[in-house]
Amino acid sequence: MMEKEFDRDLPLKKQISENIEALRKLKDFTLIKLSEESGISKSTLSDYKNCKTLISPGNVEKLAEVFNVPKSAIDPSFKSKGISNLIPVEPNFVKIPILGVIACGDPILATENIEGYTYEFAEYLPSGEIFALKAKGDSMEPTIMNGSKVLVRAQSDVENGEIAAVLVNGDEEATLKRVKKQDGIVLLMPDNNSYEPIVVSPSNPARIIGKVIRAIMDFD
């Protein structure tokens, strides 16, 4: 059996893939949209995403123009290229945990609750602890679509009318609802009129864990 050839460029390919994906999602571009804007074929972009090929200098330039970032924001190897007295401005990406099922009694960001990570520009995020959830169901449509990635800032309360991530069902399930406070009563309101509000009570407790700051929908 032949030994698999070692790919010495794989770490760089992975970094480039992560950079392109973070920038693409920040722009809310599908691969097809990015292909149209950059003039790079969708199959080539898919190869970059899946770390199959190393990006060419020409395509680095095309993507940098589309995203309006330095070339080094696409390909870190460009740090050492170009005029020596220029200092490249690196994008400040933040690694944000994506939560799955919340284990009862565990801290929200416990390792066992995290199913993956997403990357966002720090300058577009508020201060504080940020995590992400995947929206399930259509109770918050059209505001938040089923399958959206939702960014949440950890906090224990929100203003009246704001959308929050709320723990229900014994602190094991996180739901996204608009919080309405009225005459000492807290209601968890869906934006979809097909659903009924949830009344928070001692027999039906709920706990706010964060304020929704952004919802992102991927189409591929």
C-alpha positions in Angstrom: 0.0 0.0 0.0 1.4 3.4 -1.0 1.9 5.9 1.8 -0.2 9.0 1.5 1.8 12.0 0.4 2.2 14.6 3.1 0.7 18.0 2.2 3.0 20.6 3.6 0.6 23.4 2.4 -2.4 22.0 4.4 -2.0 24.4 7.4 -1.9 27.4 5.0 -4.9 26.0 3.0 -6.9 25.6 6.2 -6.1 29.2 7.3 -7.1 30.5 3.8 -10.3 28.5 3.9 -11.2 29.9 7.3 -10.4 33.5 6.2 -12.5 33.2 3.1 -15.4 31.6 4.9 -15.4 34.3 7.7 -15.3 37.1 5.1 -17.9 35.5 2.9 -20.3 35.1 5.8 -19.6 38.6 7.1 -20.7 39.9 3.6 -23.6 37.4 3.7 -22.5 36.0 0.3 -23.3 32.6 -1.0 -20.5 30.8 -2.9 -22.4 31.6 -6.1 -22.6 35.3 -5.2 -18.9 35.4 -4.3 -18.2 33.7 -7.7 -20.2 36.3 -9.5 -18.5 39.2 -7.7 -14.9 37.9 -7.9 -15.0 36.2 -11.3 -13.6 33.0 -9.7 -15.5 29.8 -10.6 -17.7 28.3 -7.9 -15.8 25.0 -8.2 -12.5 26.8 -7.6 -14.0 28.5 -4.5 -15.2 25.2 -3.3 -11.7 23.7 -3.7 -10.4 26.6 -1.5 -13.1 26.0 1.1 -12.3 22.2 1.2 -8.5 22.8 1.3 -8.0 20.9 -2.0 -5.9 23.6 -3.7 -3.7 26.5 -2.7 -5.1 29.8 -3.9 -3.3 31.6 -6.7 -1.9 35.2 -6.2 -4.3 36.5 -8.8 -7.3 35.1 -7.0 -6.0 36.4 -3.7 -6.1 39.9 -5.3 -9.6 39.4 -6.7 -11.0 38.3 -3.3 -9.2 41.1 -1.4 -10.9 43.6 -3.8 -14.3 42.1 -3.3 -14.0 42.0 0.5 -12.1 45.3 0.6 -9.4 43.9 2.9 -5.6 43.5 2.6 -4.4 40.5 0.6 -2.9 39.1 3.9 -6.5 38.9 5.2 -7.0 36.2 2.6 -3.6 34.6 2.4 -1.4 35.1 5.5 1.7 34.3 3.4 1.3 37.8 1.9 2.6 39.2 5.2 6.2 38.9 3.9 5.5 40.1 0.4 5.3 43.6 -1.1 7.1 46.8 -0.1 9.1 46.3 3.1 8.1 49.6 4.8 4.3 48.8 4.7 2.7 47.2 7.7 -0.2 44.9 6.7 -3.4 45.4 8.7 -4.6 42.0 9.9 -8.3 41.4 10.4 -9.1 40.7 14.1 -11.2 37.6 13.9 -12.9 36.3 17.0 -13.6 32.6 17.5 -17.1 32.2 18.7 -18.5 28.9 20.1 -21.7 27.4 18.6 -23.8 25.8 21.3 -25.7 22.6 20.9 -27.9 21.0 23.5 -27.3 22.7 26.9 -26.4 20.1 29.6 -28.4 20.7 32.7 -26.4 22.4 35.5 -23.4 23.1 33.3 -22.1 26.6 32.6 -23.4 27.8 29.3 -20.0 27.7 27.6 -18.9 24.4 29.1 -17.0 22.3 26.6 -19.7 19.6 26.4 -22.2 22.2 25.2 -20.1 23.4 22.3 -20.6 21.7 18.9 -18.4 23.9 16.8 -17.1 27.4 16.2 -17.7 30.4 13.9 -15.4 33.3 13.1 -16.5 37.0 13.1 -14.7 40.4 12.9 -14.2 41.7 16.4 -14.9 45.3 15.2 -18.5 44.4 14.3 -19.2 42.8 17.7 -20.3 44.4 21.0 -18.2 44.0 24.1 -18.9 41.1 26.3 -19.1 37.3 26.0 -20.5 36.2 22.6 -21.8 32.8 21.6 -23.8 31.4 18.7 -26.9 29.3 18.4 -28.6 27.7 15.4 -32.2 28.7 15.0 -34.6 25.7 14.8 -38.2 26.1 13.7 -40.1 29.0 12.3 -41.5 30.7 15.4 -39.4 33.8 14.9 -39.9 34.1 11.1 -39.6 36.4 9.2 -37.2 38.1 11.6 -35.0 35.0 12.2 -35.3 32.2 9.6 -35.1 28.5 10.4 -31.5 27.4 10.2 -30.0 30.8 10.8 -26.8 31.2 12.8 -27.7 33.6 15.6 -25.0 35.6 17.5 -25.9 36.2 21.2 -24.2 38.4 23.9 -24.4 36.7 27.2 -26.5 38.7 29.7 -29.2 37.8 32.3 -31.8 40.3 31.2 -32.9 42.3 28.1 -35.0 45.4 27.5 -38.7 45.1 26.9 -39.3 44.1 23.2 -35.7 42.8 22.6 -35.1 39.2 21.3 -33.3 37.0 23.7 -31.9 33.5 24.0 -33.9 31.9 26.8 -33.4 28.6 28.6 -36.6 26.5 29.1 -37.4 22.9 29.8 -35.3 22.7 33.0 -32.5 24.8 31.6 -31.7 22.2 28.9 -33.1 23.9 25.8 -32.4 27.3 24.4 -35.2 29.1 22.5 -35.2 32.5 20.7 -38.1 34.7 21.6 -39.0 38.4 21.9 -39.3 39.3 25.6 -42.3 41.3 26.6 -42.7 42.6 30.2 -46.2 43.7 31.2 -47.7 44.3 34.6 -45.2 42.1 36.3 -45.7 39.3 33.8 -43.0 38.1 31.4 -44.1 36.8 28.0 -41.9 35.1 25.4 -43.4 36.3 22.2 -42.9 34.6 18.8 -42.7 36.9 15.7 -44.7 34.3 13.8 -48.4 34.9 14.5 -49.1 31.2 14.0 -47.6 30.5 17.5 -48.9 31.4 20.9 -46.9 33.4 23.5 -45.2 31.5 26.3 -46.1 32.8 29.8 -43.2 32.6 32.3 -44.4 31.4 35.7 -43.2 29.4 38.7 -44.7 26.3 37.1 -43.2 27.2 33.7 -39.9 28.9 34.5 -37.4 30.4 32.0 -34.0 32.0 32.2 -32.6 34.7 29.9 -29.0 33.8 28.9 -28.3 36.5 26.3 -29.5 39.2 23.9 -29.6 38.4 20.2 -27.3 40.8 18.3 -27.3 39.3 14.8 -28.9 36.5 12.7 -27.0 35.2 9.6 -28.5 32.8 7.0 -26.3 30.6 4.9 -27.7 29.3 1.6 -25.1 26.6 0.9 
